[in-house]
């Protein structure tokens, strides 16, 4: 069982006009097995929350705490956070020319597990995860994210989620740019990992569409850099009917 | 009719018309504005323009003769001085200053495997005077039908103008690998001049990791029909280092093939690499097939890679002619992505650099050289990681 606890988190970014506050006191607790949907209008700070938790250097934490099972996440480097059990599926995965998917996956798994996976078992594990996510085997020889379609990038993020087996996953707009088939494949992947490992999920999305495939236990409406309202799945249905206007004008 | 295809802002003069001479007086003292010197810090070379100031010394030791016959011979030996004339002032000074030649001859088939490899170590000069201005001349000759491999490791201090002549007879098959590992302050400007007879095959590999300034100018004349040239280059350029390769591939005979692949990684403040790839396909060189590629990977801020491919074609009757040049950066976003998957920073950098060089290293075809290169890359990266840690701690 793992618990990610975010308390009164304040985050700023440097802009040409000076430091700009984006997150203004976020409180959130995510436990193993739970799925939390973070929903909100564009510019509300959803992605800033995701990248801040992963430790992107662009974001400066100006207040609050983040702990994973009591350990201070904010004191960790980016790679230490991943090894502690956090995973960020990015909205815009980064191209790494020359590094093959096969090499990347094996290196990441070795770093996170602390030892190289037994070769034969690993090849089998990667192969079956790739099949389930509808990848051709030759995909492994391509450079990481280079020339990938939007759908391939997102499926590749979920492939890593399946293989790296984190405690808590943050999915940042994983549904954006996916057609209905790809959305289903990706969602099945997330649900598979949840069932197998008891993954805790922070599902960041603008739309309710993905919630038809990945069912949230909790829904948080994110406006102006903090959680404006929270509830169960029924809150998502209200958002679908009413939109975000009610929160923005409030 | 000639078509001329050039990148960069240099003057559009045919490479065929450029001055070449064995007499250093024929060349003006470089100012740095000349086409062949425009990327080079010429001020550091002022002691290499005048042959009278250069001590002549072979300064080569034989670690393993392998399949070669090795001798120091006078310059009027028939095997010496048969390649094209020097193309710049330092190359001409190196030629004139050299009093004798270190001659490596292959006649027949070298034994297979490591035992057949000829291993030499080249230094900056006689013991105790390695850093004094010097000149050296190495001639590597493969007689018709001969096969051989030479690996020359350049080590220690140096302030040196060098010449390497490479001569391949009909059907000869030769691999020449030079490693420029030099001590940190070393300056080495070397002219490699080669000629290939009919159906000869040359694999020419240059590796630059050391020195303050290493400039290599391979000039290969494909003189016999069906000759085949493979040029491979790798540089790993750190803080304050200047690594330069200016190649000239002269397709003078029909149905010859040339492939040039140069890759460089730059990893420090003021690291500078230069690649200029001149390929000339003369009017009679029908059926030519040529491709040249330069790729650079910039790993840190403050490093610069200059890359200029030039392709000059005087006949329309060719198989193919192409070039590619690109410089990529290992940036903060790539580092973040790899780290976010648990991979520590130093390992992320190493992963990217090894991936960048893997295919090129695999093509050298000399397992001992390949292993040594991987070791060199690791050592360089480890040293940088150590330096970065110290900077952060300071």
Interface residues (C-beta under 8 A of the other chain):
Chain A: X54 X55 X56 X57 X77 X78 X79 X81 X82 X83 X87 X88 X90 X93 X94 X95 X96 X97 X98 X99 X100 X103 X104 X107 X108 X111 X112 X144 X160 X164
Chain B: X297 X328 X332 X333 X334 X336 X337 X338 X339 X340 X341 X342 X343 X344 X345 X347 X348 X351 X352 X355 X356 X358
